């Protein structure tokens, strides 16, 4: 009996610790970056099956930023995975990641899919750009501070074939790194 009580007590203690340890995920706050301060530029890639749409730069309260966009499969094959890159002149580098899709992106479809949009925006509040917020996220009026080149690095199709523009990506990356010297 004593063993059972001890085990029950340990299980309750573990469960309470698990629930309390999960915590509430803090919402991020961001402002839309005016294009006259940071200009997103899409690389011309005529053979790319992906097209960027609705491109917007964001600056987060507390630091950092990102470029948001929708992707449109303008090709003729379903897409299994892709890699896009954002190359920042101001930060002298590129961010890229391979994205493997849960479901293939069919020709004509867009990402994020309508059913996924709410999930993607759930943890970020987009705030109006007031003078106070401009100071917090360092977006004061003045000369342009950044140009971001956005491009498709590669796309893998469900049939096993691939589109790749890694040679151009590496050239852009090397060009951006020149400004860091």
VEXNU-516519 format. One record per residue (C-alpha): x, y, z; residue in one letter; residue number from 1. Coordinates in Angstrom, 2 decimals. Layout:
NODE       px       py       pz  residu  num
NODE        X        Y        Z       a  NUM
...
//
This chain:
NODE       px       py       pz  residu  num
NODE     0.00     0.00     0.00       x    1
NODE     2.80     2.36     0.92       x    2
NODE     4.43     1.60    -2.48       x    3
NODE     1.22     2.50    -4.35       x    4
NODE     0.83     5.78    -2.48       x    5
NODE     4.45     6.66    -3.14       x    6
NODE     4.07     5.86    -6.88       x    7
NODE     0.82     7.85    -7.11       x    8
NODE     2.50    10.79    -5.39       x    9
NODE     5.49    10.63    -7.80       x   10
NODE     3.15    10.44   -10.82       x   11
NODE     1.21    13.50    -9.61       x   12
NODE     4.44    15.37    -9.00       x   13
NODE     5.71    14.49   -12.49       x   14
NODE     2.39    15.49   -14.12       x   15
NODE     2.32    18.82   -12.26       x   16
NODE     5.92    19.55   -13.29       x   17
NODE     5.15    18.73   -16.90       x   18
NODE     2.09    21.00   -17.02       x   19
NODE     3.82    23.86   -15.21       x   20
NODE     6.98    23.51   -17.33       x   21
NODE     5.15    23.98   -20.60       x   22
NODE     4.49    27.67   -19.98       x   23
NODE     2.67    30.07   -22.24       x   24
NODE     4.37    30.78   -25.54       x   25
NODE     5.05    34.49   -25.73       x   26
NODE     3.66    36.30   -28.75       x   27
NODE     6.14    38.15   -30.94       x   28
NODE     5.53    41.73   -32.00       x   29
NODE     6.66    43.10   -35.34       x   30
NODE     6.34    46.15   -37.55       x   31
NODE     6.24    46.24   -41.33       x   32
NODE     9.50    47.75   -42.59       x   33
NODE     8.92    50.65   -45.02       x   34
NODE    10.35    49.84   -48.47       x   35
NODE    12.22    53.13   -48.55       x   36
NODE    14.35    51.82   -45.65       x   37
NODE    14.78    48.17   -46.65       x   38
NODE    13.98    47.02   -50.16       x   39
NODE    13.21    43.36   -50.88       x   40
NODE    14.32    42.45   -54.40       x   41
NODE    13.38    39.19   -56.12       x   42
NODE    16.10    37.61   -58.28       x   43
NODE    15.06    37.05   -61.88       x   44
NODE    14.90    33.27   -62.34       x   45
NODE    12.91    32.50   -65.51       x   46
NODE    13.24    28.71   -65.11       x   47
NODE    12.13    28.61   -61.48       x   48
NODE     8.85    26.83   -60.77       x   49
NODE     8.34    28.99   -57.65       x   50
NODE     7.28    32.62   -57.76       x   51
NODE     7.38    35.02   -54.77       x   52
NODE     4.21    36.99   -54.02       x   53
NODE     3.11    39.48   -51.35       x   54
NODE     6.64    40.26   -50.17       x   55
NODE     6.96    42.22   -46.92       x   56
NODE     9.86    42.96   -44.58       x   57
NODE     9.27    42.75   -40.80       x   58
NODE    11.29    44.07   -37.89       x   59
NODE    10.70    42.43   -34.49       x   60
NODE    10.45    44.27   -31.19       x   61
NODE    13.46    43.02   -29.26       x   62
NODE    15.62    42.61   -32.36       x   63
NODE    15.83    40.72   -35.59       x   64
NODE    13.69    40.69   -38.65       x   65
NODE    12.49    38.57   -41.52       x   66
NODE    11.08    38.71   -45.00       x   67
NODE     7.59    37.30   -45.39       x   68
NODE     6.09    36.13   -48.67       x   69
NODE     3.81    33.63   -50.34       x   70
NODE     5.16    31.09   -52.82       x   71
NODE     3.27    30.15   -55.98       x   72
NODE     4.00    26.92   -57.87       x   73
NODE     3.83    28.24   -61.42       x   74
NODE     5.41    25.06   -62.77       x   75
NODE     3.85    21.89   -64.15       x   76
NODE     5.03    19.40   -61.50       x   77
NODE     4.10    18.88   -57.83       x   78
NODE     6.83    20.08   -55.44       x   79
NODE     8.07    17.90   -52.55       x   80
NODE    10.64    20.29   -51.03       x   81
NODE    12.35    23.59   -51.73       x   82
NODE    15.08    25.92   -50.55       x   83
NODE    14.79    29.69   -50.78       x   84
NODE    17.33    32.25   -49.60       x   85
NODE    17.19    35.78   -48.27       x   86
NODE    20.52    37.56   -48.79       x   87
NODE    20.91    40.78   -46.80       x   88
NODE    23.27    43.49   -47.94       x   89
NODE    23.17    45.16   -44.49       x   90
NODE    23.97    41.93   -42.63       x   91
NODE    26.43    40.69   -45.22       x   92
NODE    25.03    37.22   -45.54       x   93
NODE    22.29    34.84   -46.58       x   94
NODE    19.72    32.81   -44.70       x   95
NODE    18.40    29.65   -46.29       x   96
NODE    16.77    26.41   -45.24       x   97
NODE    15.49    23.27   -46.94       x   98
NODE    11.72    22.99   -46.43       x   99
NODE    10.17    19.53   -46.79       x  100
NODE     6.41    19.80   -47.32       x  101
NODE     3.88    17.58   -45.51       x  102
NODE     1.82    17.51   -48.71       x  103
NODE     3.14    18.23   -52.22       x  104
NODE     2.57    21.74   -53.55       x  105
NODE     0.55    21.14   -56.68       x  106
NODE     0.87    23.27   -59.85       x  107
NODE    -1.07    26.50   -59.35       x  108
NODE    -1.14    26.20   -55.53       x  109
NODE     0.36    28.69   -53.11       x  110
NODE     2.13    28.56   -49.75       x  111
NODE     1.21    29.11   -47.08       x  112
NODE    -1.96    27.27   -47.95       x  113
NODE    -5.14    29.03   -46.72       x  114
NODE    -5.64    26.40   -43.99       x  115
NODE    -2.04    26.97   -42.79       x  116
NODE    -2.09    30.79   -42.75       x  117
NODE    -3.72    31.11   -39.35       x  118
NODE    -1.14    28.76   -37.81       x  119
NODE     1.77    30.70   -39.33       x  120
NODE     0.51    34.06   -38.03       x  121
NODE    -0.70    32.83   -34.64       x  122
NODE     2.35    33.87   -32.63       x  123
NODE     3.08    37.30   -34.16       x  124
NODE     1.22    40.58   -33.74       x  125
NODE     1.79    43.11   -36.53       x  126
NODE     1.78    46.54   -34.93       x  127
NODE     1.16    49.92   -36.58       x  128
NODE     4.41    51.80   -37.13       x  129
NODE     4.13    54.69   -34.64       x  130
NODE     7.00    57.04   -33.77       x  131
NODE     7.52    55.13   -30.50       x  132
NODE     7.67    51.76   -32.30       x  133
NODE    10.00    53.21   -34.97       x  134
NODE    12.46    54.03   -32.17       x  135
NODE    12.14    50.54   -30.61       x  136
NODE    12.79    48.67   -33.86       x  137
NODE    15.27    51.25   -35.20       x  138
NODE    13.33    52.22   -38.31       x  139
NODE    13.92    55.95   -38.23       x  140
NODE    13.30    57.90   -41.43       x  141
NODE    16.44    58.44   -43.44       x  142
NODE    18.48    56.78   -46.16       x  143
NODE    17.89    53.17   -47.14       x  144
NODE    19.66    50.76   -44.81       x  145
NODE    19.27    47.41   -46.55       x  146
NODE    18.53    45.56   -49.76       x  147
NODE    17.42    41.94   -49.47       x  148
NODE    17.78    39.65   -52.47       x  149
NODE    15.23    36.83   -52.35       x  150
NODE    15.75    33.79   -54.55       x  151
NODE    14.93    30.13   -55.12       x  152
NODE    18.01    27.97   -54.54       x  153
NODE    16.49    24.60   -55.47       x  154
NODE    13.21    22.72   -55.80       x  155
NODE    12.70    18.96   -55.59       x  156
NODE     9.70    17.50   -57.39       x  157
NODE     7.69    14.45   -56.43       x  158
NODE     8.95    12.61   -59.54       x  159
NODE    12.56    12.84   -58.26       x  160
NODE    13.74    15.57   -60.65       x  161
NODE    15.08    18.91   -59.44       x  162
NODE    15.39    22.59   -60.37       x  163
NODE    18.61    24.16   -59.08       x  164
NODE    20.09    27.65   -59.20       x  165
NODE    22.78    27.04   -56.58       x  166
NODE    25.47    28.50   -58.83       x  167
NODE    23.69    31.88   -58.82       x  168
NODE    23.00    31.59   -55.07       x  169
NODE    26.70    31.05   -54.35       x  170
NODE    27.58    34.04   -56.56       x  171
NODE    25.11    36.28   -54.68       x  172
NODE    26.44    34.98   -51.36       x  173
NODE    30.05    35.77   -52.36       x  174
NODE    29.02    39.22   -53.59       x  175
NODE    27.26    40.04   -50.30       x  176
NODE    30.30    38.86   -48.31       x  177
NODE    32.50    41.41   -50.12       x  178
NODE    30.74    44.15   -48.14       x  179
NODE    31.78    42.52   -44.85       x  180
NODE    35.49    43.01   -45.47       x  181
//
